[in-house]
């Protein structure tokens, strides 16, 4: 694969957020306010995510957001933010 194709084939990651388990610590919003905001009900909302069922939200991100999203997920005291490498299927968090 040449450099041009490598640039076009950037890695993608899936964020899976279990909103029901959120306790409203706001650590994610403090770490990555561009993607996490606090709602009036005291829980975090994942900006631009898609609701897949009553409690779960998903979002696809690229490498440029991975580091900030990793910090947000690692800061969550109840571990309700998960990151999956879409290429390998590996669960990073």
N, CA, C and O atoms as CSV, one atom per row, in Angstrom:
chain,resi,resn,atom,element,x,y,z
A,1,UNK,N,N,0.853,-1.174,0.000
A,1,UNK,CA,C,0.000,0.000,0.000
A,1,UNK,C,C,0.897,1.235,0.000
A,1,UNK,O,O,1.808,1.344,0.821
A,2,UNK,N,N,0.641,2.161,-0.915
A,2,UNK,CA,C,1.460,3.371,-0.968
A,2,UNK,C,C,1.006,4.379,0.094
A,2,UNK,O,O,-0.013,4.176,0.755
A,3,UNK,N,N,1.770,5.465,0.252
A,3,UNK,CA,C,1.494,6.448,1.295
A,3,UNK,C,C,0.116,7.094,1.154
A,3,UNK,O,O,-0.549,7.375,2.151
A,4,UNK,N,N,-0.307,7.328,-0.085
A,4,UNK,CA,C,-1.615,7.937,-0.304
A,4,UNK,C,C,-2.731,7.027,0.210
A,4,UNK,O,O,-3.652,7.495,0.879
A,5,UNK,N,N,-2.656,5.738,-0.097
A,5,UNK,CA,C,-3.667,4.804,0.368
A,5,UNK,C,C,-3.630,4.635,1.878
A,5,UNK,O,O,-4.675,4.466,2.506
A,6,UNK,N,N,-2.439,4.677,2.470
A,6,UNK,CA,C,-2.331,4.594,3.924
A,6,UNK,C,C,-3.034,5.768,4.575
A,6,UNK,O,O,-3.726,5.595,5.578
A,7,UNK,N,N,-2.870,6.946,4.030
A,7,UNK,CA,C,-3.496,8.140,4.586
A,7,UNK,C,C,-5.020,8.043,4.502
A,7,UNK,O,O,-5.728,8.481,5.409
A,8,UNK,N,N,-5.518,7.465,3.404
A,8,UNK,CA,C,-6.956,7.326,3.221
A,8,UNK,C,C,-7.528,6.221,4.104
A,8,UNK,O,O,-8.715,6.248,4.432
A,9,UNK,N,N,-6.716,5.266,4.488
A,9,UNK,CA,C,-7.180,4.129,5.281
A,9,UNK,C,C,-6.857,4.321,6.762
A,9,UNK,O,O,-6.349,3.410,7.414
A,10,UNK,N,N,-7.149,5.493,7.281
A,10,UNK,CA,C,-6.889,5.771,8.686
A,10,UNK,C,C,-7.732,4.862,9.566
A,10,UNK,O,O,-8.844,4.470,9.211
A,11,UNK,N,N,-7.174,4.542,10.714
A,11,UNK,CA,C,-7.879,3.667,11.641
A,11,UNK,C,C,-9.130,4.341,12.187
A,11,UNK,O,O,-9.191,5.560,12.348
A,12,UNK,N,N,-10.114,3.512,12.461
A,12,UNK,CA,C,-11.377,3.971,13.033
A,12,UNK,C,C,-11.637,3.195,14.319
A,12,UNK,O,O,-11.198,2.057,14.488
A,13,UNK,N,N,-12.354,3.839,15.201
A,13,UNK,CA,C,-12.660,3.255,16.497
A,13,UNK,C,C,-14.135,3.460,16.800
A,13,UNK,O,O,-14.726,4.474,16.428
A,14,UNK,N,N,-14.717,2.485,17.478
A,14,UNK,CA,C,-16.116,2.593,17.884
A,14,UNK,C,C,-16.161,2.848,19.380
A,14,UNK,O,O,-15.531,2.141,20.166
A,15,UNK,N,N,-16.915,3.869,19.760
A,15,UNK,CA,C,-17.133,4.179,21.156
A,15,UNK,C,C,-18.495,3.609,21.530
A,15,UNK,O,O,-19.488,3.863,20.849
A,16,UNK,N,N,-18.541,2.852,22.596
A,16,UNK,CA,C,-19.793,2.311,23.103
A,16,UNK,C,C,-19.984,2.880,24.505
A,16,UNK,O,O,-19.132,2.700,25.375
A,17,UNK,N,N,-21.080,3.552,24.716
A,17,UNK,CA,C,-21.347,4.231,25.982
A,17,UNK,C,C,-22.629,3.701,26.594
A,17,UNK,O,O,-23.687,3.756,25.967
A,18,UNK,N,N,-22.545,3.189,27.812
A,18,UNK,CA,C,-23.696,2.686,28.561
A,18,UNK,C,C,-24.198,3.817,29.465
A,18,UNK,O,O,-23.760,3.946,30.608
A,19,UNK,N,N,-25.107,4.623,28.952
A,19,UNK,CA,C,-25.560,5.810,29.675
A,19,UNK,C,C,-26.255,5.456,30.983
A,19,UNK,O,O,-26.138,6.197,31.959
A,20,UNK,N,N,-26.970,4.350,31.021
A,20,UNK,CA,C,-27.694,3.963,32.236
A,20,UNK,C,C,-26.735,3.808,33.424
A,20,UNK,O,O,-27.088,4.138,34.556
A,21,UNK,N,N,-25.540,3.312,33.166
A,21,UNK,CA,C,-24.567,3.099,34.230
A,21,UNK,C,C,-23.829,4.354,34.669
A,21,UNK,O,O,-23.090,4.326,35.653
A,22,UNK,N,N,-24.020,5.452,33.951
A,22,UNK,CA,C,-23.340,6.715,34.267
A,22,UNK,C,C,-23.799,7.225,35.631
A,22,UNK,O,O,-24.992,7.227,35.933
A,23,UNK,N,N,-22.835,7.661,36.455
A,23,UNK,CA,C,-23.165,8.225,37.765
A,23,UNK,C,C,-23.003,9.740,37.796
A,23,UNK,O,O,-23.181,10.356,38.847
A,24,UNK,N,N,-22.673,10.343,36.675
A,24,UNK,CA,C,-22.583,11.798,36.593
A,24,UNK,C,C,-21.340,12.394,37.221
A,24,UNK,O,O,-21.377,13.527,37.701
A,25,UNK,N,N,-20.252,11.667,37.227
A,25,UNK,CA,C,-19.010,12.169,37.809
A,25,UNK,C,C,-18.427,13.330,36.994
A,25,UNK,O,O,-17.670,14.140,37.529
A,26,UNK,N,N,-18.766,13.414,35.733
A,26,UNK,CA,C,-18.350,14.482,34.810
A,26,UNK,C,C,-16.873,14.441,34.441
A,26,UNK,O,O,-16.362,15.397,33.859
A,27,UNK,N,N,-16.186,13.370,34.763
A,27,UNK,CA,C,-14.765,13.255,34.418
A,27,UNK,C,C,-14.576,13.227,32.911
A,27,UNK,O,O,-13.632,13.827,32.398
A,28,UNK,N,N,-15.453,12.542,32.198
A,28,UNK,CA,C,-15.344,12.472,30.734
A,28,UNK,C,C,-15.496,13.857,30.114
A,28,UNK,O,O,-14.749,14.217,29.205
A,29,UNK,N,N,-16.456,14.629,30.602
A,29,UNK,CA,C,-16.682,15.975,30.076
A,29,UNK,C,C,-15.502,16.895,30.389
A,29,UNK,O,O,-15.173,17.780,29.599
A,30,UNK,N,N,-14.879,16.688,31.520
A,30,UNK,CA,C,-13.706,17.490,31.871
A,30,UNK,C,C,-12.518,17.138,30.974
A,30,UNK,O,O,-11.747,18.019,30.595
A,31,UNK,N,N,-12.368,15.860,30.633
A,31,UNK,CA,C,-11.256,15.407,29.801
A,31,UNK,C,C,-11.437,15.721,28.319
A,31,UNK,O,O,-10.472,16.054,27.631
A,32,UNK,N,N,-12.677,15.617,27.825
A,32,UNK,CA,C,-12.917,15.765,26.387
A,32,UNK,C,C,-14.258,16.480,26.149
A,32,UNK,O,O,-15.221,15.868,25.687
A,33,UNK,N,N,-14.308,17.785,26.471
A,33,UNK,CA,C,-15.575,18.526,26.379
A,33,UNK,C,C,-16.138,18.645,24.960
A,33,UNK,O,O,-17.319,18.945,24.789
A,34,UNK,N,N,-15.305,18.414,23.943
A,34,UNK,CA,C,-15.816,18.455,22.565
A,34,UNK,C,C,-16.733,17.269,22.261
A,34,UNK,O,O,-17.564,17.354,21.357
A,35,UNK,N,N,-16.598,16.178,22.993
A,35,UNK,CA,C,-17.415,14.981,22.755
A,35,UNK,C,C,-18.325,14.599,23.915
A,35,UNK,O,O,-19.251,13.809,23.734
A,36,UNK,N,N,-18.078,15.146,25.104
A,36,UNK,CA,C,-18.882,14.800,26.277
A,36,UNK,C,C,-19.438,16.064,26.912
A,36,UNK,O,O,-18.709,17.029,27.141
A,37,UNK,N,N,-20.731,16.048,27.191
A,37,UNK,CA,C,-21.355,17.159,27.891
A,37,UNK,C,C,-22.333,16.611,28.924
A,37,UNK,O,O,-22.887,15.523,28.769
A,38,UNK,N,N,-22.525,17.378,29.959
A,38,UNK,CA,C,-23.425,16.946,31.021
A,38,UNK,C,C,-24.853,17.368,30.683
A,38,UNK,O,O,-25.103,18.478,30.215
A,39,UNK,N,N,-25.774,16.450,30.936
A,39,UNK,CA,C,-27.181,16.679,30.648
A,39,UNK,C,C,-27.886,17.196,31.908
A,39,UNK,O,O,-27.331,17.135,33.005
A,40,UNK,N,N,-29.090,17.694,31.742
A,40,UNK,CA,C,-29.859,18.196,32.881
A,40,UNK,C,C,-30.205,17.103,33.879
A,40,UNK,O,O,-30.472,17.394,35.045
A,41,UNK,N,N,-30.204,15.842,33.437
A,41,UNK,CA,C,-30.508,14.751,34.369
A,41,UNK,C,C,-29.277,14.315,35.170
A,41,UNK,O,O,-29.346,13.370,35.956
A,42,UNK,N,N,-28.149,15.011,34.966
A,42,UNK,CA,C,-26.945,14.722,35.736
A,42,UNK,C,C,-26.028,13.686,35.120
A,42,UNK,O,O,-24.964,13.400,35.670
A,43,UNK,N,N,-26.419,13.118,33.990
A,43,UNK,CA,C,-25.597,12.116,33.311
A,43,UNK,C,C,-24.885,12.756,32.117
A,43,UNK,O,O,-25.283,13.816,31.634
A,44,UNK,N,N,-23.841,12.100,31.662
A,44,UNK,CA,C,-23.096,12.595,30.505
A,44,UNK,C,C,-23.796,12.185,29.209
A,44,UNK,O,O,-24.440,11.138,29.134
A,45,UNK,N,N,-23.655,13.028,28.204
A,45,UNK,CA,C,-24.128,12.722,26.851
A,45,UNK,C,C,-22.919,12.686,25.925
A,45,UNK,O,O,-22.039,13.543,26.007
A,46,UNK,N,N,-22.882,11.697,25.050
A,46,UNK,CA,C,-21.838,11.557,24.043
A,46,UNK,C,C,-22.297,12.310,22.795
A,46,UNK,O,O,-23.212,11.873,22.097
A,47,UNK,N,N,-21.658,13.434,22.525
A,47,UNK,CA,C,-22.048,14.326,21.433
A,47,UNK,C,C,-21.956,13.615,20.083
A,47,UNK,O,O,-20.958,12.965,19.771
A,48,UNK,N,N,-23.031,13.754,19.282
A,48,UNK,CA,C,-23.135,13.189,17.928
A,48,UNK,C,C,-23.230,11.667,17.898
A,48,UNK,O,O,-23.008,11.059,16.850
A,49,UNK,N,N,-23.552,11.048,19.021
A,49,UNK,CA,C,-23.662,9.583,19.038
A,49,UNK,C,C,-25.040,9.136,18.566
A,49,UNK,O,O,-25.967,9.936,18.435
A,50,UNK,N,N,-25.143,7.843,18.317
A,50,UNK,CA,C,-26.384,7.233,17.865
A,50,UNK,C,C,-26.894,6.307,18.967
A,50,UNK,O,O,-26.152,5.465,19.474
A,51,UNK,N,N,-28.152,6.469,19.328
A,51,UNK,CA,C,-28.768,5.610,20.344
A,51,UNK,C,C,-29.118,4.281,19.689
A,51,UNK,O,O,-29.846,4.242,18.697
A,52,UNK,N,N,-28.590,3.175,20.256
A,52,UNK,CA,C,-28.852,1.865,19.661
A,52,UNK,C,C,-29.885,1.056,20.433
A,52,UNK,O,O,-30.482,0.131,19.883
A,53,UNK,N,N,-30.100,1.390,21.690
A,53,UNK,CA,C,-31.167,0.786,22.484
A,53,UNK,C,C,-31.451,1.719,23.660
A,53,UNK,O,O,-30.984,2.858,23.665
A,54,UNK,N,N,-32.196,1.263,24.642
A,54,UNK,CA,C,-32.602,2.140,25.745
A,54,UNK,C,C,-31.439,2.742,26.524
A,54,UNK,O,O,-31.567,3.830,27.084
A,55,UNK,N,N,-30.308,2.045,26.566
A,55,UNK,CA,C,-29.211,2.519,27.408
A,55,UNK,C,C,-27.897,2.741,26.672
A,55,UNK,O,O,-26.999,3.391,27.207
A,56,UNK,N,N,-27.765,2.216,25.456
A,56,UNK,CA,C,-26.461,2.219,24.791
A,56,UNK,C,C,-26.412,3.184,23.614
A,56,UNK,O,O,-27.344,3.284,22.816
A,57,UNK,N,N,-25.282,3.892,23.540
A,57,UNK,CA,C,-25.009,4.845,22.468
A,57,UNK,C,C,-23.691,4.471,21.811
A,57,UNK,O,O,-22.777,3.990,22.480
A,58,UNK,N,N,-23.585,4.691,20.491
A,58,UNK,CA,C,-22.332,4.405,19.793
A,58,UNK,C,C,-21.918,5.611,18.957
A,58,UNK,O,O,-22.737,6.440,18.562
A,59,UNK,N,N,-20.623,5.674,18.708
A,59,UNK,CA,C,-20.047,6.734,17.893
A,59,UNK,C,C,-18.782,6.191,17.264
A,59,UNK,O,O,-18.022,5.478,17.919
A,60,UNK,N,N,-18.544,6.515,16.008
A,60,UNK,CA,C,-17.302,6.147,15.340
A,60,UNK,C,C,-16.393,7.371,15.295
A,60,UNK,O,O,-16.821,8.462,14.918
A,61,UNK,N,N,-15.136,7.175,15.685
A,61,UNK,CA,C,-14.159,8.264,15.659
A,61,UNK,C,C,-12.918,7.812,14.905
A,61,UNK,O,O,-12.721,6.622,14.662
A,62,UNK,N,N,-12.088,8.776,14.541
A,62,UNK,CA,C,-10.818,8.495,13.892
A,62,UNK,C,C,-9.670,8.631,14.878
A,62,UNK,O,O,-9.858,8.942,16.054
A,63,UNK,N,N,-8.481,8.388,14.359
A,63,UNK,CA,C,-7.273,8.449,15.178
A,63,UNK,C,C,-7.070,9.808,15.839
A,63,UNK,O,O,-6.525,9.893,16.939
A,64,UNK,N,N,-7.507,10.869,15.168
A,64,UNK,CA,C,-7.270,12.213,15.688
A,64,UNK,C,C,-7.985,12.466,17.017
A,64,UNK,O,O,-7.597,13.367,17.761
A,65,UNK,N,N,-9.018,11.686,17.322
A,65,UNK,CA,C,-9.744,11.855,18.586
A,65,UNK,C,C,-9.438,10.754,19.598
A,65,UNK,O,O,-9.910,10.814,20.734
A,66,UNK,N,N,-8.666,9.764,19.206
A,66,UNK,CA,C,-8.463,8.597,20.060
A,66,UNK,C,C,-7.816,8.943,21.399
A,66,UNK,O,O,-8.287,8.492,22.443
A,67,UNK,N,N,-6.765,9.719,21.384
A,67,UNK,CA,C,-6.050,10.012,22.633
A,67,UNK,C,C,-6.973,10.695,23.655
A,67,UNK,O,O,-6.997,10.310,24.823
A,68,UNK,N,N,-7.723,11.698,23.217
A,68,UNK,CA,C,-8.636,12.401,24.118
A,68,UNK,C,C,-9.754,11.482,24.599
A,68,UNK,O,O,-10.158,11.546,25.760
A,69,UNK,N,N,-10.256,10.623,23.705
A,69,UNK,CA,C,-11.324,9.700,24.097
A,69,UNK,C,C,-10.807,8.647,25.068
A,69,UNK,O,O,-11.526,8.231,25.977
A,70,UNK,N,N,-9.566,8.214,24.880
A,70,UNK,CA,C,-8.963,7.262,25.821
A,70,UNK,C,C,-8.880,7.889,27.215
A,70,UNK,O,O,-9.200,7.241,28.212
A,71,UNK,N,N,-8.450,9.146,27.281
A,71,UNK,CA,C,-8.376,9.831,28.585
A,71,UNK,C,C,-9.754,9.918,29.224
A,71,UNK,O,O,-9.904,9.684,30.423
A,72,UNK,N,N,-10.756,10.254,28.426
A,72,UNK,CA,C,-12.121,10.356,28.943
A,72,UNK,C,C,-12.601,9.007,29.475
A,72,UNK,O,O,-13.172,8.930,30.563
A,73,UNK,N,N,-12.370,7.957,28.711
A,73,UNK,CA,C,-12.811,6.622,29.128
A,73,UNK,C,C,-12.062,6.154,30.375
A,73,UNK,O,O,-12.660,5.566,31.276
A,74,UNK,N,N,-10.771,6.412,30.427
A,74,UNK,CA,C,-9.977,5.998,31.582
A,74,UNK,C,C,-10.352,6.776,32.837
A,74,UNK,O,O,-10.170,6.279,33.948
A,75,UNK,N,N,-10.864,7.970,32.676
A,75,UNK,CA,C,-11.241,8.786,33.830
A,75,UNK,C,C,-12.590,8.391,34.421
A,75,UNK,O,O,-12.910,8.784,35.543
A,76,UNK,N,N,-13.372,7.633,33.695
A,76,UNK,CA,C,-14.714,7.248,34.149
A,76,UNK,C,C,-14.621,6.288,35.340
A,76,UNK,O,O,-14.046,5.207,35.212
A,77,UNK,N,N,-15.178,6.669,36.494
A,77,UNK,CA,C,-15.060,5.806,37.671
A,77,UNK,C,C,-15.907,4.538,37.621
A,77,UNK,O,O,-15.675,3.614,38.400
A,78,UNK,N,N,-16.886,4.478,36.718
A,78,UNK,CA,C,-17.743,3.292,36.634
A,78,UNK,C,C,-17.568,2.502,35.338
A,78,UNK,O,O,-18.328,1.571,35.073
A,79,UNK,N,N,-16.564,2.871,34.525
A,79,UNK,CA,C,-16.204,2.101,33.332
A,79,UNK,C,C,-17.378,1.839,32.383
A,79,UNK,O,O,-17.647,0.696,32.014
A,80,UNK,N,N,-18.072,2.915,31.995
A,80,UNK,CA,C,-19.203,2.756,31.069
A,80,UNK,C,C,-18.880,3.231,29.660
A,80,UNK,O,O,-19.755,3.256,28.794
A,81,UNK,N,N,-17.615,3.611,29.426
A,81,UNK,CA,C,-17.167,4.058,28.103
A,81,UNK,C,C,-16.176,3.023,27.571
A,81,UNK,O,O,-15.140,2.771,28.187
A,82,UNK,N,N,-16.499,2.434,26.438
A,82,UNK,CA,C,-15.644,1.394,25.864
A,82,UNK,C,C,-15.195,1.814,24.466
A,82,UNK,O,O,-15.944,2.451,23.725
A,83,UNK,N,N,-13.965,1.447,24.118
A,83,UNK,CA,C,-13.391,1.809,22.817
A,83,UNK,C,C,-12.935,0.530,22.121
A,83,UNK,O,O,-12.163,-0.251,22.677
A,84,UNK,N,N,-13.423,0.329,20.898
A,84,UNK,CA,C,-13.112,-0.848,20.095
A,84,UNK,C,C,-12.376,-0.416,18.832
A,84,UNK,O,O,-12.817,0.501,18.140
A,85,UNK,N,N,-11.260,-1.071,18.530
A,85,UNK,CA,C,-10.537,-0.856,17.273
A,85,UNK,C,C,-11.332,-1.573,16.186
A,85,UNK,O,O,-11.443,-2.799,16.210
A,86,UNK,N,N,-11.881,-0.830,15.242
A,86,UNK,CA,C,-12.733,-1.445,14.215
A,86,UNK,C,C,-11.971,-2.341,13.252
A,86,UNK,O,O,-12.559,-3.243,12.654
A,87,UNK,N,N,-10.684,-2.110,13.093
A,87,UNK,CA,C,-9.880,-2.934,12.189
A,87,UNK,C,C,-9.606,-4.317,12.786
A,87,UNK,O,O,-9.705,-5.333,12.097
A,88,UNK,N,N,-9.260,-4.340,14.071
A,88,UNK,CA,C,-8.862,-5.599,14.708
A,88,UNK,C,C,-9.942,-6.200,15.600
A,88,UNK,O,O,-9.885,-7.385,15.929
A,89,UNK,N,N,-10.919,-5.397,15.990
A,89,UNK,CA,C,-11.939,-5.866,16.917
A,89,UNK,C,C,-11.471,-5.843,18.376
A,89,UNK,O,O,-12.207,-6.245,19.277
A,90,UNK,N,N,-10.242,-5.368,18.599
A,90,UNK,CA,C,-9.680,-5.350,19.943
A,90,UNK,C,C,-10.379,-4.291,20.790
A,90,UNK,O,O,-10.596,-3.164,20.346
A,91,UNK,N,N,-10.732,-4.683,22.036
A,91,UNK,CA,C,-11.310,-3.743,22.979
A,91,UNK,C,C,-10.155,-3.042,23.689
A,91,UNK,O,O,-9.406,-3.669,24.438
A,92,UNK,N,N,-10.015,-1.732,23.447
A,92,UNK,CA,C,-8.935,-0.957,24.044
A,92,UNK,C,C,-9.262,-0.572,25.485
A,92,UNK,O,O,-8.383,-0.524,26.345
A,93,UNK,N,N,-10.511,-0.306,25.723
A,93,UNK,CA,C,-11.005,0.006,27.078
A,93,UNK,C,C,-12.385,-0.591,27.198
A,93,UNK,O,O,-13.021,-0.469,28.244
